Amino acid sequence: IREGIKWHDGVPFTASDVAYTYRLMLDPGYDGTRTSNLMSIQGAAAYRSGESSELPGIEVVDDHTLRITTEYPDAVFMEAVGKELWILPEHILKDTPAAEVDAHSLARNPVVGTGPFKFVRYAEGQFIEFTRNDDYFLGAPCLDSVVVKIVSPSVALAQFQTGELDITAGTGIGSLNPSDVEYVKEIPGVQPVVYTTSAVQVVNIGLRKPYLQDARVRQAFAYAIDRQAIVDHLLLGFGEAANGPLNSGAFYYNPDQPMYPYNPERARELLQEAGWDFNRTLTLMYPSGNKVRELSAPVIQANLQAVGLKVELSLVDFAAQTAAAEAGVPDMWLSGSYLPLQDPQTILYGYHSSQIPPAGYNLTFFSNARVDEILDAAGHTIDVNERRALYDELQVIMSTELPEIPLYYAQSIDAVSDKLHNAHPGPWDATWNIYAWYKTN
């Protein structure tokens, strides 16, 4: 740990703060998120279950050194703890029971952190205000303050026009609509920034249905759906037709996995080969709340009907869809998943049979012994070449078995004022170097 880091109240930041945070997250009374990122630590399982009060895998060597020992090689560990876990101040929270940390005043008024800007206030539903931390360990930020505004895309565009806004999201979740891009280009001194995210939209297949267990049927569905048309017409070209769980720019993407270009004739052939009952009616469920997903449902319905399938649509809220999928109600349903880390294991592990409900969110109930073996092996090796070979094989299996049909990766659209320098929106989150941002008139 770097020397000279201080909490915003002036107290030194040390290895003990990190150890405290990890112990807190593994405490049986803690019911927050991200605990799974720490479960490979030696003794974590017994500590989390309450069977032991010891955590031998976490050792504070000195104020600036923390030694972590895991039960097995964990390929995701370093990125998971480095990106997804935020360290808490032990000197403020140490006397608060784990089950009550979320009710502590710091949770509602987070005035003590270590970042380049200090929290000032939050106006609910309007904005969050921060002020410069002159004691930031990388040097005082260039900006005096930062205000994060909570606005709709239309309001954001108007505020770019008036100079009230300098940058949108930059977090990998776009704040502007595809139809806004040309408008942004017309605003003097503002540039659109477009990039592909790891958020993939899919058609999930209910594999518990006997008539959907033949892979040829699922492959026929894939050939029947015109994914590029969805990208071209609903996303106005701001997206990538998906071939699998990883986009074409991902480090472990396998370009040699089976592909399913739009081919209605091949879809009909496969359905005939599989002995499909064309009198059967399928239900395609989709959740409200995502405009493009809602619009894509009738397109998919039309594509499937064009090859002789009968398809009914069912619009529900997301919670109702999840419950229905767990109960095995719909034949197919639309959903999306987002890869929070660069390591693909964080999303691919969702295909493991151990993630079938109630243990996880493998809602298609996909189970494949070789896939389980691959995922277990890939998660326990840090050799890049070994992992690539494993993920290559995994993508071939998934693209052959198709428990879900990949549709598209949406592109995120942000905008940046020419007056703001060193800010680069992207899937990595532009704020990583916010201390270096500066403005000119």
C-alpha positions as CSV (number, residue, x, y, z in Angstrom):
1,I,0.0,0.0,0.0
2,R,1.3,3.4,-0.9
3,E,2.7,5.5,1.9
4,G,1.2,8.9,2.6
5,I,-2.4,8.1,1.9
6,K,-4.8,9.7,4.3
7,W,-8.6,9.5,4.8
8,H,-10.4,12.7,4.3
9,D,-10.4,13.3,8.0
10,G,-6.6,13.2,8.1
11,V,-6.2,9.7,9.6
12,P,-3.6,7.6,7.8
13,F,-4.9,4.8,5.5
14,T,-3.2,1.5,6.4
15,A,-3.3,-2.2,5.6
16,S,-5.5,-2.6,8.7
17,D,-8.3,-0.7,6.9
18,V,-8.1,-3.3,4.0
19,A,-8.1,-6.2,6.4
20,Y,-11.0,-4.7,8.4
21,T,-13.1,-4.3,5.2
22,Y,-12.5,-7.9,4.0
23,R,-13.3,-9.3,7.4
24,L,-16.4,-7.2,7.6
25,M,-17.6,-8.5,4.2
26,L,-17.0,-12.1,5.3
27,D,-18.7,-11.6,8.6
28,P,-21.8,-13.8,9.0
29,G,-23.9,-10.7,9.8
30,Y,-22.9,-8.8,6.6
31,D,-25.7,-9.0,4.0
32,G,-24.2,-6.7,1.4
33,T,-22.8,-7.5,-2.1
34,R,-19.4,-8.6,-3.4
35,T,-18.7,-11.2,-0.7
36,S,-18.2,-13.8,-3.4
37,N,-15.1,-12.0,-4.5
38,L,-13.4,-12.9,-1.3
39,M,-14.5,-16.5,-0.8
40,S,-11.3,-18.0,-2.2
41,I,-9.4,-16.6,0.8
42,Q,-8.1,-19.3,3.1
43,G,-10.6,-19.8,5.9
44,A,-13.3,-17.6,4.3
45,A,-15.9,-20.3,4.0
46,A,-15.7,-21.3,7.7
47,Y,-15.5,-17.7,8.8
48,R,-18.5,-16.7,6.7
49,S,-20.6,-19.6,8.0
50,G,-19.8,-18.9,11.6
51,E,-17.9,-22.2,12.1
52,S,-14.7,-20.3,12.8
53,S,-13.6,-17.0,14.2
54,E,-10.3,-17.2,12.5
55,L,-9.3,-15.9,9.0
56,P,-5.8,-17.2,8.4
57,G,-5.8,-16.0,4.8
58,I,-5.7,-12.4,5.8
59,E,-2.5,-11.1,7.6
60,V,-1.5,-7.6,8.3
61,V,2.3,-7.6,8.0
62,D,2.8,-3.9,8.6
63,D,1.0,-0.6,8.0
64,H,1.7,-0.8,4.2
65,T,1.7,-4.6,3.6
66,L,-1.2,-7.0,3.6
67,R,-0.7,-10.7,2.8
68,I,-3.6,-12.6,1.3
69,T,-3.5,-16.4,0.9
70,T,-6.1,-18.1,-1.1
71,E,-7.2,-21.8,-0.9
72,Y,-6.4,-22.3,-4.6
73,P,-5.2,-20.2,-7.5
74,D,-7.9,-17.7,-8.2
75,A,-7.6,-16.1,-11.7
76,V,-10.2,-13.4,-11.0
77,F,-9.1,-12.4,-7.5
78,M,-6.8,-9.5,-8.2
79,E,-9.1,-7.7,-10.6
80,A,-12.2,-8.5,-8.5
81,V,-10.8,-6.9,-5.3
82,G,-9.0,-4.2,-7.2
83,K,-12.0,-2.9,-9.1
84,E,-15.1,-4.0,-7.2
85,L,-14.2,-3.6,-3.5
86,W,-14.1,-0.2,-1.8
87,I,-12.2,0.0,1.4
88,L,-13.9,1.3,4.5
89,P,-12.4,3.4,7.4
90,E,-11.8,1.0,10.3
91,H,-11.3,3.9,12.8
92,I,-14.9,5.0,12.1
93,L,-16.8,1.7,11.8
94,K,-14.8,-0.8,13.9
95,D,-17.3,-0.7,16.8
96,T,-20.4,-1.1,14.5
97,P,-21.7,-4.7,14.1
98,A,-21.5,-6.0,10.6
99,A,-25.3,-6.2,10.3
100,E,-25.7,-2.5,11.2
101,V,-23.0,-0.9,9.0
102,D,-25.5,0.0,6.3
103,A,-27.4,2.1,8.9
104,H,-24.3,4.0,10.1
105,S,-24.2,7.7,9.4
106,L,-21.3,7.2,7.1
107,A,-23.5,5.2,4.7
108,R,-25.9,8.2,4.3
109,N,-23.2,10.9,4.6
110,P,-20.0,9.5,3.1
111,V,-17.7,12.3,4.1
112,V,-14.6,10.1,4.8
113,G,-13.0,8.4,1.8
114,T,-9.5,8.6,0.2
115,G,-10.3,9.8,-3.3
116,P,-9.4,13.0,-5.1
117,F,-12.7,14.6,-4.3
118,K,-14.6,14.8,-1.0
119,F,-18.3,14.4,-0.6
120,V,-20.2,17.6,0.1
121,R,-23.9,16.8,-0.3
122,Y,-26.5,14.8,-2.2
123,A,-29.7,16.4,-3.4
124,E,-32.0,13.4,-3.9
125,G,-32.8,12.8,-7.5
126,Q,-30.9,16.0,-8.6
127,F,-27.1,16.0,-8.0
128,I,-24.2,15.0,-5.9
129,E,-21.6,17.6,-5.1
130,F,-17.9,17.0,-4.4
131,T,-15.0,19.3,-3.5
132,R,-11.3,19.0,-4.1
133,N,-9.1,16.9,-1.8
134,D,-5.9,18.8,-1.6
135,D,-4.2,15.9,0.3
136,Y,-4.9,13.4,-2.5
137,F,-1.9,11.0,-2.7
138,L,-1.4,11.6,-6.4
139,G,-1.5,15.3,-6.0
140,A,-4.2,17.9,-5.6
141,P,-6.8,17.6,-8.4
142,C,-6.9,20.2,-11.1
143,L,-10.6,20.9,-10.7
144,D,-11.9,22.7,-7.6
145,S,-15.2,20.7,-7.5
146,V,-17.3,18.2,-9.3
147,V,-21.1,18.0,-9.6
148,V,-22.7,14.8,-10.8
149,K,-26.1,15.6,-12.2
150,I,-28.9,13.1,-12.4
151,V,-30.7,14.0,-15.6
152,S,-32.5,12.4,-18.6
153,P,-30.7,12.3,-22.0
154,S,-32.9,15.1,-23.4
155,V,-32.0,17.4,-20.5
156,A,-28.3,16.4,-20.9
157,L,-28.4,17.6,-24.5
158,A,-30.0,20.9,-23.5
159,Q,-27.4,21.4,-20.8
160,F,-24.5,20.8,-23.2
161,Q,-26.0,23.5,-25.4
162,T,-26.0,26.0,-22.5
163,G,-22.6,24.9,-21.2
164,E,-23.9,23.5,-17.9
165,L,-22.7,20.0,-18.7
166,D,-19.2,18.9,-19.6
167,I,-19.4,15.1,-19.9
168,T,-22.0,12.3,-19.7
169,A,-21.7,9.0,-17.8
170,G,-18.4,7.5,-19.0
171,T,-19.2,4.3,-17.0
172,G,-19.9,1.8,-19.7
173,I,-23.6,2.5,-19.5
174,G,-24.5,5.0,-22.1
175,S,-26.5,8.1,-21.2
176,L,-27.5,9.1,-24.7
177,N,-29.8,7.5,-27.2
178,P,-28.6,6.4,-30.7
179,S,-30.9,9.0,-32.2
180,D,-29.0,11.7,-30.3
181,V,-25.6,11.2,-32.0
182,E,-26.2,13.4,-35.0
183,Y,-27.7,16.1,-32.7
184,V,-24.6,16.0,-30.5
185,K,-22.4,16.5,-33.6
186,E,-24.2,19.8,-34.3
187,I,-23.5,21.2,-30.8
188,P,-20.5,23.5,-31.0
189,G,-17.6,22.3,-28.9
190,V,-19.1,18.9,-28.0
191,Q,-18.0,15.5,-29.3
192,P,-19.8,12.2,-29.2
193,V,-17.8,9.1,-27.9
194,V,-19.1,5.7,-29.0
195,Y,-17.7,2.4,-27.8
196,T,-18.9,-1.2,-27.6
197,T,-19.8,-2.5,-24.1
198,S,-19.8,-6.0,-22.6
199,A,-23.5,-5.9,-22.1
200,V,-25.1,-8.6,-24.3
201,Q,-28.8,-9.1,-24.9
202,V,-30.0,-12.7,-25.4
203,V,-33.0,-14.9,-26.0
204,N,-32.9,-17.5,-23.2
205,I,-34.3,-20.9,-23.9
206,G,-36.2,-22.9,-21.4
207,L,-34.3,-26.2,-21.6
208,R,-36.6,-28.0,-19.2
209,K,-39.2,-28.1,-22.0
210,P,-38.9,-31.5,-23.7
211,Y,-39.5,-30.0,-27.1
212,L,-36.7,-27.4,-26.7
213,Q,-33.9,-29.9,-25.7
214,D,-32.8,-30.7,-29.3
215,A,-29.9,-28.4,-30.1
216,R,-31.0,-28.3,-33.8
217,V,-34.2,-26.5,-32.7
218,R,-32.2,-23.9,-30.9
219,Q,-29.8,-23.5,-33.8
220,A,-32.9,-23.0,-36.1
221,F,-34.0,-20.2,-33.8
222,A,-30.6,-18.6,-34.1
223,Y,-30.6,-18.8,-37.9
224,A,-34.1,-17.4,-38.1
225,I,-33.4,-14.2,-36.1
226,D,-32.1,-11.3,-38.1
227,R,-29.7,-9.9,-35.4
228,Q,-28.1,-7.4,-37.8
229,A,-31.5,-5.9,-38.6
230,I,-32.1,-5.3,-34.9
231,V,-28.7,-3.5,-34.7
232,D,-29.3,-1.5,-37.9
233,H,-32.9,-0.5,-37.3
234,L,-33.4,-0.4,-33.5
235,L,-29.9,0.6,-32.5
236,L,-29.4,2.7,-35.7
237,G,-26.2,0.9,-36.2
238,F,-24.8,1.6,-32.8
239,G,-24.2,-2.0,-31.8
240,E,-22.6,-5.3,-32.7
241,A,-24.6,-8.5,-33.7
242,A,-23.5,-11.0,-31.0
243,N,-22.2,-14.5,-31.7
244,G,-21.6,-15.5,-28.1
245,P,-21.2,-14.3,-24.6
246,L,-18.0,-12.4,-25.4
247,N,-17.9,-9.5,-27.9
248,S,-15.4,-9.6,-30.8
249,G,-13.1,-7.1,-29.0
250,A,-12.8,-9.2,-25.9
251,F,-9.3,-10.7,-25.2
252,Y,-10.6,-14.3,-25.0
253,Y,-13.1,-14.0,-27.9
254,N,-13.0,-17.1,-30.2
255,P,-13.6,-16.1,-33.8
256,D,-13.8,-19.8,-34.8
257,Q,-16.9,-20.6,-32.8
258,P,-20.0,-21.7,-34.8
259,M,-21.8,-18.7,-36.3
260,Y,-25.5,-18.3,-37.2
261,P,-25.9,-15.7,-39.9
262,Y,-29.5,-14.9,-40.8
263,N,-30.6,-17.8,-42.9
264,P,-34.4,-18.6,-42.7
265,E,-34.0,-21.5,-45.2
266,R,-31.4,-23.2,-43.0
267,A,-33.7,-22.6,-40.0
268,R,-36.6,-24.4,-41.7
269,E,-34.3,-27.3,-42.6
270,L,-33.1,-27.8,-39.1
271,L,-36.7,-27.7,-37.7
272,Q,-37.7,-30.3,-40.2
273,E,-34.7,-32.5,-39.3
274,A,-35.6,-32.2,-35.6
275,G,-39.2,-33.2,-36.3
276,W,-40.7,-30.0,-35.0
277,D,-44.4,-29.8,-34.4
278,F,-45.4,-26.7,-36.3
279,N,-48.8,-26.7,-34.5
280,R,-47.0,-25.9,-31.2
281,T,-47.3,-22.4,-29.9
282,L,-44.2,-20.9,-28.1
283,T,-44.3,-18.1,-25.6
284,L,-41.6,-15.3,-25.8
285,M,-41.6,-13.3,-22.6
286,Y,-39.9,-10.0,-22.3
287,P,-39.6,-7.4,-19.5
288,S,-40.6,-3.8,-19.6
289,G,-38.2,-1.0,-19.0
290,N,-35.7,-1.4,-21.8
291,K,-36.9,0.4,-25.0
292,V,-34.8,-1.5,-27.5
293,R,-35.5,-4.8,-25.9
294,E,-39.2,-4.1,-25.9
295,L,-39.1,-3.2,-29.6
296,S,-37.0,-6.2,-30.5
297,A,-39.5,-8.7,-29.1
298,P,-42.0,-8.3,-32.0
299,V,-39.2,-8.3,-34.5
300,I,-38.0,-11.7,-33.1
301,Q,-41.6,-12.9,-33.1
302,A,-41.9,-12.0,-36.8
303,N,-38.6,-13.6,-37.7
304,L,-39.6,-16.9,-36.0
305,Q,-43.1,-16.9,-37.5
306,A,-41.5,-16.4,-40.9
307,V,-39.9,-19.9,-40.7
308,G,-43.3,-21.5,-39.6
309,L,-43.1,-21.2,-35.9
310,K,-46.1,-20.0,-33.8
311,V,-45.0,-17.4,-31.2
312,E,-47.0,-15.5,-28.6
313,L,-45.6,-12.4,-26.8
314,S,-45.8,-11.8,-23.0
315,L,-44.8,-8.5,-21.6
316,V,-44.2,-8.5,-17.8
317,D,-42.0,-6.6,-15.3
318,F,-38.5,-7.9,-14.7
319,A,-39.2,-9.4,-11.3
320,A,-42.2,-11.3,-12.7
321,Q,-40.1,-12.6,-15.6
322,T,-37.4,-13.8,-13.3
323,A,-39.9,-15.7,-11.1
324,A,-41.5,-17.2,-14.2
325,A,-38.2,-18.3,-15.6
326,E,-37.2,-19.9,-12.3
327,A,-40.6,-21.8,-12.3
328,G,-40.0,-22.9,-15.9
329,V,-43.0,-21.1,-17.3
330,P,-41.9,-19.3,-20.6
331,D,-40.4,-21.1,-23.5
332,M,-38.1,-18.2,-24.3
333,W,-37.4,-14.9,-22.6
334,L,-35.3,-11.8,-23.3
335,S,-32.7,-10.6,-20.9
336,G,-29.2,-9.1,-20.8
337,S,-26.1,-9.5,-18.8
338,Y,-23.2,-7.1,-18.1
339,L,-19.6,-8.1,-17.6
340,P,-18.4,-5.9,-14.7
341,L,-14.8,-7.1,-15.0
342,Q,-12.5,-7.7,-17.9
343,D,-12.0,-11.3,-16.8
344,P,-14.6,-13.4,-18.6
345,Q,-15.0,-15.9,-15.7
346,T,-17.2,-13.5,-13.9
347,I,-19.9,-13.9,-16.5
348,L,-19.2,-17.3,-18.0
349,Y,-19.4,-19.0,-14.6
350,G,-23.2,-18.3,-14.8
351,Y,-23.4,-21.3,-17.2
352,H,-22.0,-23.7,-14.5
353,S,-24.5,-26.2,-13.4
354,S,-23.9,-25.1,-9.8
355,Q,-25.6,-21.9,-10.7
356,I,-28.9,-23.5,-11.4
357,P,-31.6,-21.9,-9.1
358,P,-31.8,-21.5,-6.2
359,A,-28.0,-21.3,-6.0
360,G,-27.6,-18.9,-8.9
361,Y,-29.0,-17.4,-12.0
362,N,-28.6,-20.2,-14.6
363,L,-32.3,-19.7,-15.4
364,T,-32.2,-21.8,-18.6
365,F,-31.1,-24.8,-16.3
366,F,-28.3,-25.5,-18.7
367,S,-26.1,-28.4,-17.5
368,N,-23.0,-29.7,-19.3
369,A,-20.3,-31.7,-17.5
370,R,-17.6,-30.5,-19.8
371,V,-18.6,-26.9,-19.4
372,D,-18.4,-27.3,-15.6
373,E,-14.9,-28.8,-16.0
374,I,-13.7,-26.0,-18.2
375,L,-15.0,-23.3,-15.9
376,D,-13.5,-24.9,-12.8
377,A,-10.2,-25.2,-14.6
378,A,-10.2,-21.7,-16.1
379,G,-11.0,-20.1,-12.8
380,H,-8.1,-21.9,-11.1
381,T,-5.3,-21.2,-13.5
382,I,-3.5,-17.9,-14.2
383,D,-1.7,-19.1,-17.3
384,V,-3.1,-17.0,-20.1
385,N,-2.5,-19.6,-22.9
386,E,-4.1,-22.3,-20.8
387,R,-7.1,-20.2,-20.1
388,R,-7.4,-19.1,-23.8
389,A,-7.6,-22.8,-24.9
390,L,-10.2,-23.5,-22.3
391,Y,-12.4,-20.5,-23.2
392,D,-12.0,-21.3,-26.9
393,E,-13.5,-24.7,-26.3
394,L,-16.2,-23.3,-24.0
395,Q,-17.3,-20.9,-26.7
396,V,-17.6,-23.7,-29.3
397,I,-19.7,-25.7,-26.9
398,M,-21.9,-22.8,-26.0
399,S,-22.4,-21.8,-29.6
400,T,-23.3,-25.3,-30.5
401,E,-25.6,-26.0,-27.6
402,L,-27.2,-22.5,-27.5
403,P,-28.9,-22.5,-24.1
404,E,-29.4,-18.8,-25.0
405,I,-29.3,-17.1,-28.4
406,P,-27.0,-14.0,-28.4
407,L,-28.6,-11.0,-30.0
408,Y,-26.4,-7.9,-29.8
409,Y,-24.0,-5.9,-27.9
410,A,-25.2,-2.3,-27.6
411,Q,-22.7,0.5,-28.0
412,S,-22.6,3.1,-25.3
413,I,-22.8,6.8,-26.4
414,D,-21.4,9.5,-24.3
415,A,-20.4,13.1,-25.0
416,V,-17.6,15.3,-23.9
417,S,-17.1,19.1,-24.1
418,D,-13.9,20.3,-25.9
419,K,-13.3,22.5,-22.8
420,L,-12.8,19.4,-20.6
421,H,-9.4,17.8,-21.0
422,N,-8.0,14.3,-20.1
423,A,-11.5,12.8,-19.8
424,H,-12.0,9.7,-21.9
425,P,-15.4,7.9,-21.6
426,G,-15.2,4.2,-22.2
427,P,-16.1,0.8,-20.7
428,W,-13.3,1.1,-18.2
429,D,-15.1,4.2,-16.5
430,A,-13.7,7.6,-17.4
431,T,-13.4,8.7,-13.8
432,W,-10.3,6.6,-13.1
433,N,-8.1,9.7,-13.8
434,I,-10.6,12.4,-12.7
435,Y,-7.8,14.1,-10.6
436,A,-6.1,15.0,-13.9
437,W,-9.2,16.5,-15.6
438,Y,-9.1,20.3,-16.2
439,K,-11.2,22.9,-18.0
440,T,-10.3,25.7,-20.3
441,N,-12.5,28.6,-21.4
